Amino acid sequence: MTDVRGIGMTSQRTRLRLIERLKADGIGDERVLQAMTDTPRHLFVDEALAHRAYEDTALPIGFNQTLSRPYIVARMTELVLQHGAPNRILELGTGSGYQTAILSNLVGEIYSVERIKPLLDKARARLRQLRIRNVRCKHGDGFEGWAEFAPFDVILSAAAPESVPEILLSQLAPGGILLLPVGGDSQKLVLVRSTPDGFEETVIEDVLFVPMRGGVQR
Ligand code: SAH
């Protein structure tokens, strides 16, 4: 049984080293750094990889997918919080559930969609183990958003479409933001804000995410 508190498996020192590294890389929001300190990343990967969980690196989670590197999780979370105190968030690409767990500390309600069923099942089990209760997950295609619970203050994607999907824009609340990687071989992290005058797009930085794929996988 893996220790929920992460004692033994990964020392407190190893974890704090990651936090120092994130600070050095420009993550300044204390709320984000605290959430990253408190969330046991090693529980979101297979036990064989747990010893690498506090390195600033992406890690495989099976099905050709990866848990994003801590820096990008922190950066995206920081951008979400800069936008205010979002109540309702839609996350596309639950994956391991790690980004979901980080967000659950900081925002009201999270709706999270994953297209690969076995990944979603594992993520759900982890969130339950950590007693995270403000998350609702669904096996589905993120390209469709989640109309039932729209509009969202924030929509955040961990998978990259070739261009910004119109449907997602239509599920944003007034003033809401869509934060997502866009592109194929060369991707940019893009923030789209819904304003009274239309959608305003800001390019944040170069990134590398897995592609967003349509349909679902059982
Ligand atoms: N936030 C995740 C990152 C997982 S990688 C984590 O912290 O672990 C991105 C995930 O997006 C993968 O699990 C992939 O299956 C999923 N994905 C890709 N296209 C999708 C789509 N159309 N709808 C929902 N999820 C999708």
Residues whose N, C-alpha, C, O or C-beta is under 5 A from the ligand:
A	BS01	SAH	Q65 T66 L67 S68 L92 G93 T94 G95 S96 G97 Y98 Q99 V113 E114 R115 I116 G140 D141 G142 F143 A158 A159 V210 P211 M212 R213 G214 G215
